[in-house]
Amino acid sequence: MHKGIKSISIYIDNSFSMDNLGEDISLLEKAKLDATKVVEAYDEVDKFQIVTNELSFIQQQWVNKEDAITRIEGVSSSRNVQDFSTILNRQREAFLASSTNNYLSYWLSDFQENIVNIEAKDLDSLIDYNVVLYKSIKPANISIDSCWWVAPIPVLGQYGSLIVRVRNYNTQPIEGLTINLQYNNQNYPLGKIDLPGNGSARDTLKFNLNKAGWNDAKIEISDYPVRFDDSYWLAFEVAETLPVLIISENGSKDYVRAVFNSSSIFEPEFLSVDAVNYTGLSKYKMILLEDVIQVSSGLKSVLFDYVNNGGNLMFFPGVTAEIAPLNEFLKTFKYREINSKEVTQIGVGAINRNEFVFQDVYEKNNRNISLPVVNQRFVLQPGIRSSSRQILGFKDGNSFIDASQIGKGQFYFCVTPLDISVNDLVKNAEIFVPMLYKMTMASNIPDRLSYTIGTDNVIEVNRNIDNSEIPFTISGEKEFLPTIRNVGEVAQLDVQGQIEKHGIYKILNKDVLTKKLAFNYNRKESDPSSLDQNTLQEILGVKAMIYDPTESGFNIKDNIIEKEKGLILWKWFIILALLFLGIEIMLLRFVKI
């Protein structure tokens, strides 16, 4: 029993899983009815707090009995989902700010396994915890879990390849589930997928990218009764061309020009090493250093920043390049040093087909590929551990071309000059051409295909420095001004929880489209598995009283009154006292006789 004024904090789980049916009505509606009974069980002087998954500022307030019931009536289903550690901490903070010393906490939820991240030791001994565990008819849910590109940069006129992962939360396998793609207002039935019980499967969706600029799409499946995770929205920019910068010492070789001029996909620009504009490198998808003898400290610095921020750099040293300046350059990129220069003929013997550059380029059983032969190479120091990955390797196991991730970008290094007198790589078109093409597309920071509502609140966009004072707006179901924080050439937009519905949103700057965004609902509640009463009691221990609303005659108001005021026990005590008094009188009379 709690004497004096009490502070009662009631958490109503209003996430999507509470929309599932119980015995007669939805779990959320049942929880709202029980929450109202909880309030009614207490006195007019007591203080109440109604908490839901929105965790809004107004929910931090303590209100009277009438206002608490009004707030309960206004609770509706929400796309937000919170772990119980978050709810526990929010209630604890509220109790500390209250003006009473009697703290009672109520949790009304279906207690899905993946959101219960607390233990008995996390519960405060000064707080009286009460739990109402709701049970639904367990649905056999199927969810589109995630989606990503095979190639990071979609290019106009090419086939885009999306990998989609679908997850089955039912024990029974699913056969022939149809996946549908909506792209540019057209439907593309893309086939069927089989799913194992309690498992997932991937499928590759291929479609022609027929529109340059910002595109959007939606992947769909059909599943019932849980529907919020049956669609997955995507937004992506399709490049019309791939800008490439080729930097050389004395003009690019004809065969290099021929490769980049042979395809309309590439937009090449050829510059001498002395004519590079240090401030405009970020627009290029790849920079190729060809036949460069020595790189100045200024160019070396901006090239490192370019790669670190997501660019791709391929370096072919010059024929007459010296070891010392090359090592200074490689040191900047944290690459192992060159030990010596070797003049001998040796052939390439290995293609790393697991690396993106050569992944899915050749038939698996194609053994008739002509591989390069070189007459000169730089020998790297042996026994030095490196984070580099071998792209092409010599027959003796040493690397011909390596890749290293530097920050968000890729640095490629060839140990042999790209000069036909010492290296016949350019004569091997089936190696050289796809290699340069895939290197250009090997960005590590493509724009995100989608964001998660309630989790991804900060969006980064490149800002126009000249228009830095012009605010960005986000337009979708509604239009609003996000909070903006400028960090260099990037603007960080904070949506502050204003995205509530899944779909496509536009970022506008002075009414000009800057970027499209796709938002999807959080998949945390896709798994319908919930804890049973025994398991939950083991987790929470004796500090929590757990109620089962499916028990016959369950009425939480009566239970609280009995617990808090002892009215039912008081009546029984009076009855028993009168009974014993009557027995005593009868015994006294019998003894006298």
N, C-alpha and C positions, 0 to 999 in steps of 0.2 A: 504494500500500500504506500502511496505517495501523498504526504500531507502538504498543504499549501498550494500556491499557484504553480502550474506545470507548463513546461514548454514541450509541445508535441510537434515533431517534424515528420511529415508523411510523404514518402516517395512513391509516386505512381509511375510505373514503367509504361510509357506510351509509345514504345518503339513498334515497328511493323509486326513483330512476332506476336504482340498482344492483340492484333486484329484477328487472330485465329479463334475459331469457335471453341467454347467449352461445352458444357452439357446442354445449354439452351441459348445463351447470348455470347457475344464476343468476350474474350478475357478482359479487354480494356473496360467495357461497360460494367462487367462484374466488379472489377477493381474500383471503379468510380463509386459504385453503390456501397461497397464495403468501406471505402475511404470516408464517405458521408456518415456511415454508422459509427466509424471511429470518432469523428468529430462530435457527433451527437452524444457519445458516451461520457464526455467530459463536461466540466462546469463552464459557466459563462465567463468566469474570470480567467480561465486558462488561455494561453497563447498558442497559435497554430502557424505552421509553415507548410505550404504545399509545394513540393519539388517534383519536376518532371525532367525529361531528357534535354529540354531546351536550356536548363540552368541559366535562365535569364536573370537580369538584375532584380526585377520585381519579385522573383522567387526567393530572394534573400530576406525579404521582409517577414516580420511576425504580425499576424492579423487576428482579429477576433473570430468568434465562432461563426457568425453569419457570413463574413467575408470569406472564410475558409471554404464553406459549402459552395459559395458562388464561384470560387476559383476551381473547385473540383468539377463543377458542372461544365466549365469552359475547357476542360482538358480534352484534346483530340489527338488522333494518331499523328505521329511525327516521324520524319526521316532520320532524326537524331538517335544515336545509341551511345550509352555511357557504360563504362566498366563500373563495378560496384565499389572499387577503391575510390573513384571520383565522387560517387554519391556519399560514401562514408565520410570523406574529408569535407565535403560541402556541408553536411549536417553537423559535423563536429565544430566547424568554424561558426556556424549559426548558433549553436548552443553556447559557445564561449561568449558570443555577443549578446545573448539574451539576459534578461534581468531576474531570472529565477534560478533555483538550484535543483529543480526536478526535471530531468531530461528523459524524454521518451521518443524513441525512433521507430517508425513503421516503414516496412518495405513491402510493397504490393507488386509482385512480378512473377513471370514464369521461370525465372532463373535459368536462362540458357547457359550451357556449360562454358562457352567462350567469353562470357562477360563476368563470370564469378571469379575474380582474381584476388580474393581476400581470405584470411584465415582467422581462427579464433583469437590469436594473439593481436590482431589488428583492432579488435573491438575494445572500446573504452569501458572500464569497470564502472564509471559514473553514469553511463547511459543505459537505459532499459531498452533492449532491442526486441522488436516483435516483427515476425515475418509471416506473410500470407503467401503461400505457394500455390499458384494456379497451374492447372494441367489442361492441355489442349488435346484434341484428337490429332496425334502426331502426323503431319503431312509428309508425303514423299516428295521432297523438294528437289528441283533441278535448277542450277544457277549458271549463268555466264560469268565465269570467275574473273577473267582478264583477257587482254588482247595486246599484241605488239607486232611491229613490222619485222619481216625477215631482213630487208635492206633498210637502213636508217633513213635514207633520203628518197622519198617518192619523186619520180621524174615523169613529166608529161609524155604521153604516148607509150609508156612502158606498162607492163603488167605489175600492179601492186600485189604483194603477197603478205597477207595478214595471218598470223597464227592466233587462233582463238582457243581458249581452254574452257571446257564445260565440265562442271562437277555434279555428280549424282550423290545426294545425301540419303538415298534409300538403300536398303539391304539388297533389293532385287535389281538385277541389271536392266538397262534400258536399250532396246534395239531400234534402230532407224529413226532417231530423233532428227527432225528437219531443222536446218539452220538457214535463216533468211537474211539477206543483206539489202538494206535500202541505201542507195548511193545516188546522189543528184536526182532525187525524186523518182527513182526507178527501183523496182524490186528485182533482186537477183536470187532466185532459189539456188543455193550452192551445194545441195546434196544432203546426205544424212550421216549421222555419227552414232556409233555404239558406245555405251557407257557401262563400265563394270559397277557392280554394287559397291556402295561406299567408296567410290573412286572417281577419277577424272580421266578425260581423254582430250587430245588436241586435234585440231583440224586446220588445214591451210586453205584460206580463202583467196582465190586469185581473180582479179578483175582489172579491166583496162582503165587507166587513169586518163580520163578524157577532158579534164578541165584544169587549167593552170590557176595558181593562186590558192586561196583558202577553200577547202572542201569539207563536207561533213557527211557522216554515214551513221547507220544504226544497224547493229546485229541483233537478231531476235530469235527466240525459240518460243514454243507454246507449252506452258506448264500450269497446272492448277492444283491447289488453291493459292499458293504463294506466287505472286506475280511481280513484285517490285524488282526482282533480279533477273527477269526474263528478257530484258533488253540492255544493250550496252552501246552508249553513244560515243562517237569518235569525231575528232576535228583535227585536220592536218593540212599542211601547205604543200602543194605540188609544185616542184621547181620546173620552170619552162626550159632552163638551161643550167649547166653546172659551170660557174665561173672558175677558171684555173689560171694561175700566174706561173709562168716559166721564167726563172731568173738564170742567166748564163753569164759567163765571163766575156765572151767575144761573139755573142749571137748564137741562137739555138741551132742545132744541127737540123738538116733537112728532114731526117727521119722522125725527129721529135715533133716538128711542125706537122708532118704528114699525119701522125697519129691523132693529134688534137683537132686538125682541120678536117678529118675524114668523117666526123659525126656531127650532126646538128645539135646533139646533146651538150657538147662542150662549147664553152665560150672562152677561148684561150686569149691570153694577153702575154706578149713576149717582151721582156725588158732586160737590159744589161744590169749588172750588179750595182752599177753606180747611179742608175736612174730610178731606183725603187722609192716609191712614196711611202714613208714609214707609217703614216696615219691612216691608210686606207686598206690595210691587209685583211680586215675582218670579213670583207665581202666575198673573199675567195673560198671555195670549198676545198681547194688543195693548192699548195705552193710546191713547185718542183725546182730544186737547185741542181743545175746541170753544168758540169765541167767548170765548177767554181774552184779557184785555186786557194783563195783566202777570204774569209768573211769578216767584215769590220765589226768592232765591238757594238756599234749602234745597231746594225742590222741583226747581229746575233741576239741582242736583247729583245728587239721587237718580234723576231721569229719565235723566240721562246714564249713570249706573251701570247702570240698568235696560237701556238699549239696548246699552251696551258688553258686557253679559253675555249678550246674545242676545235681548232683547225687541224688539217692534215698536212704534214711536211715530208716530202721525199727528197733525200740528199744523195746525189751521185757526185763524188769528188772528181776533181780534174786530174788529167793524166800526169801532170807535173806537180801535183799538190804534194807538199811536204808533211811529214808525220807530225811535227810539233804544232803547227797551226790547226791541223785537223783535230788533234787531241784537245786543244783549247776549245774548239767548237763542240766536240762530243762531250766534254766535261760539263758544258752548260746544260746539256740534256741528260746528265747523269748516266751517260753511256760509258761502257768500258773502253779503255784506251787501246790504241793501235800499238803493237809491239814492233812490227817490222813490215817491210815491203818485199813481196815475193814475186819473182818473175818466172813463172812456169805455167805450163798448160794443165788445166784441170777442168773437169766437167761438173755441171750441176746434176745431182742425182736424186733429189727429194723435193716434192711439192707438198706443203702442208695444206691438205684439203679440208681440214677442220677449222682453219683460220678463215675469217670472213672474206679476205681478199680472193681466195680460190674456192670458197665453199659453193657447191652447186654449179661450178663452171664447166666441169667435164663429166662425161659418162663414167660411172664407177669402174668399169672394166676397160677403159681406154688406156692402153699401155704404149701407144704409138706416138706419144707426144714428143716432139723434138725439143730437147732441153739445151740451154745455153752452154757454151764453152768459153773460158777466159784464158788469157795469157799473162795476166797480171792481177795481183790482189794485195790488199792490206791484211796482214795477219793480226788478229786481236790477241790481247794478252790472255794466256790460258789460265784456267783455274779461278777466274774471277766470276763470282755469282752476279747475275744480271736479271733484271725483270723483263728483259726483251723476249720476244717470241719469234721463233724462226719461221719465215715465210717460204724461202727457198734455201736449200742446203746443198753444199758440195758433196761429192761422193765420199770424201774423207770425214764427213760429219760436221765440218765447220759451216758457219752461216755464210750464205751469199747475200741474202737480204733479210733483215730483221725488222720487227716492229716493237716499239715501246710505247706504253701509254704514259703520257706526260699531262698531268692534270686531267682535263676533259678531252684532250685531243690525242692524236697518234703521230709519232715520229718514226719514219722509215729510213733505214740506212743501208746502202749497198757498198760492199767492201771493194768493188771494182768500178772504175770510171765507165760512163756510158759512151764510150768512144769505140767505134767499130773496129779500130785497130787492135784493141785489147779485149773486147767484149762483144760477142755476137747476139746479145739479148734482143736487140732491135730487129734482128732477122727472124726471130722466133715470135711471129705475130700472135700465135695462139697462147703465148705466155705474156708477152709484153702488153698487148692491147687490153685484155680483160683485167690485167693487174692494175694498170693505171686507172681504168674505169672504176673498179671496185675500191681502190684507194681513195678516189675522189668522193665516193659515197660512204666511206667508213667513218662517218661522224659519230662521236660518242654522246653528243647532246642534241639529238633531234627534239623538236617541240613535242611535249607530252601529248599522247593521243587523248588522254582523259584525266580528269581530276575527281576526287572523292568528296562528296558533299559532307560538310561538317568536319573534315580532316584537313583538306588542302585549302587553306584560307588565303595564302599568299601566292600571287601569280607574277612572274617576271616577264617583262617585255622590254625590247630595245626602245629607247626613247630618242626623240629628235631633240638635240641640244638647243637648236634655235627656237623650238616651241616648248621649252621646258616649263613655261608658266601656264600652258594650256592644259586643263585637267582632262584625264581619261574618264570615260563613262563606260559602264557595262550595261548592255541591253540584252534582254531575253524575255522571260515571263514578266519582268518589270525592269525599269531602268533606274540605275542609281550611280552615285559617285563614290568610288572606293577611296579609302585612305591611301595616299601615295608617298612612298619613300624613295628618293633618288639615290642610287649607289653607282657612281661613275656613269657609264652609258646605259645602265639598266634602271628601269623603274619597277619597284616592287609594289604591287597593288594588293591591298588587304580587303577582301570581300566581306570581312566581319560577320560571317554567318548569314549574309543576306541571300545566298543561293539556297532555295528550299526545294526546288523541283528539278528532276533530272532532265537533260536536254542540251540544246546548243545555245550558247551565249556569245555575244560579240563585244570586243573591246574597241571602242571608238575614240579617236583623238581628232577633235575639230570635225566631227561627223564623218571622218574617214576611217574605214576599217583598218585596224592595226593587227588584229588577231582574232581567231575564233577559238572558243573554249567548249569542251564537252565535259559535262558533269554527270556522274553516276551516283546512285545510292550506295551507301556503305554495305559491303558484302559480309560484314561481321555477323549479321543475323540470318544469313542464308542457311546456316546449319541449324535445323530445328531441335537438336538434341537439348533436353533440359535435365536438370538434376532432380532426382526423386527426394522424398522427404528424409529418408535415412542418410543418404549421402550428404545432403545439405546440413543436417544436424551434426554429422561428423566434422564437417568443415567449420561450422560456426561454434560448435561446442555448447556448453551449458549456459553461456551468456545470452543466447537468443531463444526466445519462445517461438516455435513454428506452428502455425495454424494450417489445417487442411480444410479449405472451404467446401470440399466435396463430401465431408462427413455429414451424416444425417442430422438434421436439426441445427446445423452450424449457424450461429449468429454472433458475429464478432462484437457487436454492441453489448450483448448479454455477457460475453466472456470478459470484456473489459470491466464492466460494472462489477461483476463477481470478483475480479482480481483487484480492482482499485478500491472498491467500497465495501466489499464483503457482505452485501445485502442478503444474498441467498444463504450464506453460512450463518449470518446473524439470526435469520428466521429459524434455521435448524437448531441453533443453540437454545433459543427460547422454547421451542417445542420439546427438545430433550430435557431442558431444565424443568418444565412443567410436568413432563412424564416422570422424571425421577422424584419430584416432589410428591406426586400422587402415590408412587410406590412406597415412599418413606412413610406417608400417613397411614397407608394400609398396613404396613409392617408394624407400626407403633400400636395401632388398634388391635392387631392380631396378638401381639405380645401381651397386652393388658388382659385380654380375654384368657 
